[in-house]
């Protein structure tokens, strides 16, 4: 796709963040390296959605916090996702085994389901966040969609079942026969949102350092010492939010707690008004059931954004995935044939999932050692759950109320067959979904 980028970088989701279509045309401020020895109440490692939210929540409560990032905030998985803000959680089934049946997490999430939009408004974060709603569509009715809608409607959500002319009015196409219109949720630029949380934390007093990978995390008296190439932090508490934790020599067991999966995202070039009048008139963030192949948002720069899972050893083939997407657009909205819709940006990223079962991959909170927590494995729906959980961890630490943590506190343990999720999704389910979609039998 881009000359000079090794194929391995596409496969590992580590292509330069400059390839991401989420980065604005103007350069954002960068944070300096940690080049001295400092002390803090809490050290947070990883300036993604979760880590930036933890630092923000701690800084709001006037704790002395240092936020360390190996690159710059949002350079990792958090700044690379497809931009959906989902107002609901995945399958409730895994929550049955939690000590409280997941009740506190569900209650907190329901109360905080607008967290992305609320944080942007409260702190003046310009992240192209808009509460457009979510529109789930299908070519025929699905009982699972209806059950989910009824489940969340009982929790106070504004949900509409749409069919016929009403559905066509929302999505602008006759391709679908059944839809669920969630008037909550919407879209966000995850790169700018994560950057904005880190910047807000810094403005409130947090010390944010980029290009400062943590090489060691060792006990030091009653606390911990985190070493970077040029400096160190001594802190009473440590919170690790390092995505898949890959490549870190400290607490290596964390890297074995998750199922990694590479994903790719692309944007079109800015679209003219005549195209925007045709595609998805509701402007809701679209999701297709059951294949999920072409999640769709229209961002504030007039671009369509979608994501998918690349073929085995084919993560570098951005042109191929754009061709699939263009074919989908022409199928759903035949009026677009002949319109100049072109590929602007293509990039990859790596998700870290806690379960090999799609939509059951809830984030995990590990007690790695006394005074060291790890909030990890946000999965593919972290734009809302990441800040919700990050602020919850910050509140529990600041108020010294571990009982307020809504995630079960686990000890890291290795999962069996860590490549299972990738094999199942990337090698079997997604190719099958593409075939089903092409045949129109979903």
N, C-alpha and C positions, 0 to 999 in steps of 0.2 A: 504494500500500500504506500508507505512513505519510504523513500530510499534512505539508506543509512540506519534504519531502525532494525535491529536483529529480529529474526522471526521469534526467537525465544522471548523477547520483550513483549510481543503481542500475546503469546501464549500465557505468560505469567501476569499479564495485566499491568505491566510496569513501563509501558511506552511513556515518553515524556508528556507531562501534563499539558504542555503547550499544544499538543494535538487535540486536546479536549475542546469541544465546541462551547463548553460552559464558561471558559475564560473570556473576560471582556476584552474589547479592543485595546483599552488603556491598561497599562501595567498597574498591578496592585502593590501596596507597600510590602516589603519583605521584613522578616524579623531576624535580628542578629544572632550569630552563634553565641553559645554560652562559652565564654573565654576566661572564666574565673571560678573560684570556689564560693558557693553561696549557701545560705540556709533558708528554710521555709517550713511552714506548718505542713503543707502537702505538696508533693511532686506528682504531676500528672504527665504520663508518657503517651504521646499520640494525639495530634491536634486534628482529629476527624470529627464527625458528628457527635460521638459520645464524649471524647476527651475535651473538646472545646466547650461542650455543655457543662461538664463537670467543673472545669476551670471557671466558667462564667458563674455557675451557682455558688462556688466557693468564694469568688471575688465579691459577689453581691452580699455575702455574709461577712465580709471584711476579714476573711482568713488570708494569710500570706501564702500564695500559691505560685508555683513555677510550672509552666507548661512547656514540655520539651517535644520537639518534632524533628524526625530524621531529615525531612525535606523542608517544606513550608506547609502551613495549614491547608488542608483540603487536597494535598497532592496525591493522597492515596485513594482507597476505595470510596470514601465519602464524597469526594468531589467528582466522581466519574459515573454516578448512577443515572437513571433515566428521568429523574425529576418528578415522579409521582409522589403526591402526599396522600397516602391511603388513610382514611379515617377509621378503619376497622383493623382488627387483628386477624391472624391466620386461623387455622383450625383450632377450635377450643379443646379438642381431644387431648392433647398433651398436658393441658392444665389439670386434668383430673388427678394426676399423680403428685401434684404439688402439695405441700403441707396444708395450704388454705384453699386448695382447689383453684388457685389462680384468681381468687375473688379480688384481692387488693390490687393486683396488676390491672385487671379489667376495670375496676372502679377508677383507678388513677388515669388510665388511658382514656376512658370515657370523659372524665373531667378535663383532660388535657388534649383532646383530639384536635384542637385548633392551635396547638403549641407553636407550630411553624409561623403562622400568621400573627399570633400574639407576640412572639419574640421579635419579629420584624417590626411590628408597630411600636412595641415598647422601647426598643433600643435603636430605632431608626436604621435598621438593616435593609439595604437595597438589594434584595435577592430575587427580584422578579417573581415574588410569591403572590399567587392569586388564588382565592377560594372559588375556583371554577366548578367544583363538584367532580364526582367520578361517575362515568357512564360505562357500566359493564354490559356488553352486548353478546348475543349468540344467535346462531341461525335457526335455532328452535328452542322451545322452553326447556329449562333444566331445573329439576327439583332442588339441586344443591344451591343454585342461585337464589331461589325463592326462600329456602330455609334460612340462608344467611341473612337475607333482607329482613325476614320476620324476627330473627334473633336480635339483630341490632336495632330494629324499630322498637322492640320491647325495652331497649335501654335508652330510648329517647331520641333516636336518630330520625331525621327527615329523609325517608326513602320512598321512591315511587317506582312501581312496576309499570313499565312502558311497553306497549305493543302497537301495531298498526300505524296509523297516521301520526300518533304522538311520538312513537319511536323514530319515525322518519323525520319528523320535525326536529328532533334532538340531534340526530347523527347525520342527516342529509343523504341517506342511502337506503335503498330497498334490500340491501344484502342481508340485513338482520331482521329477525321476527320477534325477538324477545330481548328485553333490556331491564336493567336495574339502575335507576338514576339516584345516586347518592348526592344530595345537595351540599354535603360537607366534603372536606378534602379538596384536592386540586393539584396545583403544580408549584414547583420552586426550582430555582437554579441552585443545585446542591453545593456547587463550588462556592458561589457567593454567599450562600447561607452559612456554610461552615466557616468561611473566612470572616464573615460578619460576627459570628459568635466569639471567635478568637479575638477579634479586634475589640469587641465590647468587653471581654474579660480583661484585656490589656488596659483599656480605658478606666476600668474600675480598680486597677491596681495589680492585676496579675502580671508576672514577668513571663513573657512569651519569647521562646528562643527557637529559631529555625536552624536547619543544617546542623543539628545537634543530636545525632543518634546516640542512644544510651548503650554503652558497651558492657556495663556491669551494674548490678544492683545488689549490694551487700550490706549486711548488718553493720551498724555503727552505733555503739552504745545502746540507747533505748529506741533508736530509730534506724534509718537506712541511709546509705550513701550511694547515689547514682552517679556513675562516671561517664562523661562524654569525652570526645577526643581532646578538648581543650579546657575542660572545667569539670565541676562536680556540683551536686546538690545534696545537702544533708537535710532530711525531712523526717518528721515523726510518722507521717502516713504517706503511702504511695498508692496511686490508682493507675493501672495499666489499661490503656485503650488502644491496643496496637493491631487492630484488625486481625490478621491471621498469625501474627507474632513470628512469622517466618524469618529466618536469618538471625534471630536474636540468641545470643549465647546464655543470657540469664533467664532462668525459669523456662528451660526448653520444653518442659512438659506442656506448656500452654499451646505450643504449635501443633500438638497432637490431639487437641480437643475438638477439632472442627473438620468439616467437609468442604474443601475449596472448590470453587467453580468459576471459570473465566466467563465473562460476559462482554458484549460489545454494544456500543451505542453510536448513533449517527445523527447528524442534523442535515436538513436540506439547506439550500441557499434561501435567503428571504423571499417570500412569496408575494405576488401582486394581489391586489384587492379582488380581482375576478376569481382567483383560486381560493382565497379565504372565504368568499361567499358560498363556496361549494362544500368545502371540507368541514365536517363536524360543526354545524352552526351553533351548537350549544356551548362550544369551547370547553366542555368538560374534558378532563383527562380520560381517555378511552382505554378500555381493557377488553380483550376478546376472550370469551369463554367457549370451550374449555382449553383451547390450544395456547392462548396467551402469546401468540407469535408477534403481534404488532402493537404493543402498548404505544399510545400516541398522545403527545401533548403539542400544543401550539404555544411557543414561548413569546415573550415580549419583543423579540427581535424578528417576529413574523416568520419563524422557521418551524417546520415540523420536526419533532424529535422522537426517535423510537429506539428500541434496543432488542437484542436477541441473544441467543447462545450460539457461538460459532461452531462450525463443523470441526471434528477431530483434526488437529494439526492444521486448521484453516483459519485461525484467528486473524491472520494478516490480510484476508481477502475481503476488505471493506467494500470493494466494488460489487462483489457478488451479493452481499447482503443488502446493498442499496438496490440492486436489480430486483431482488425478492420484494423489497418494500415498495418499489415503484409499481411492480405488477399488482400488489395488493391495492394500492391507491387506485389504479386503473380499473380493477375489478369492483371495488366498492363505489367509486365515483367515476363512471365511464366518461363524464364530461371533461375529466382532466387529461384525457389522451391528447397529445399534441401540445400540452402546456409545458413551458420550460422549467421543469422541476429537476434540480441538479443536486449532487452531493457536495456539501460544504466541508463537513468535518466527520472524522471517524476515529474512534479510540477504543481501547479495551480497559478492563479493570477486573479485579478478583474479589468475588464475594466469599465470605466465610460463614458457613451454615452449621448449625448445631445438630441437624438431623438429616438423614438421607431421604426423608419423605418431604416432598414439596409442600410448602405452606405450613409445615409443622416445626420449622426451624426457629424456635424462640431464642432470643439473646440469652446469654449466660453470665452469671456473676460468680467469680471464683474467689475464694479466700486462699491465696497462694501461700501466704505465711502470715504470722502475726503482724498486723499493720499494713499488709499489702493485699489490695483487691485488684481484680482484673475484670473489667466489663467488656465482653467480647462477643463475637459471632452474631452481629446484628442481622445477618442474612440480607435478603434483597429488598427489604421494606424498612430501611433504617431512617428515612428522612423525618418521620414523626417519632418512632419508638426510640431512636438514638437520643435526641434531646430530652424526651420524657424521662428515660432511665438515667441519663447523665445528671439531670437536675435532682432526681430522687436520691442518687448516691451522694451528691454534694450536700443535700439537706441532712441526710442521715449522718454524714461525717461531721458537718459543722455543728450539729446539735447533739452529737454523741448519742444517737438513738439508733443503734443497729437494727432494732426491731421494726423501724420504719422502712427498711429495704423491702421492695415489693417482689424482687426476684429471689428465689431460693439461693442460699449461700452454699456453693458447692466446692468440693476439692477437685482440682484438675485430674482428669482421668482420660487415658487414650481411647479414642473411638476405634472400633473395628473396621477394617477396610476403608481407610479415609478417602480413597478414590472412587468409592462406590457411587456417591452422588453424581460425580462427573460422568462416570460410565453410563449410569442410568439415564441422566438428562441429556448429555451431549451426544452420546453414541446411539441411543435408542429413542427416547421420547420426543426430542426435538425433530430429528429426521422424520419420525412417523407423523408428528404434528404438521410438518410442512407438506407431506404427501396428502394427509387428510384435508388440509386447507385447500390444496390445489384441486382436489377432487370435489370439494364442496360438500363433504358428507359429515361435517361436524355438527 
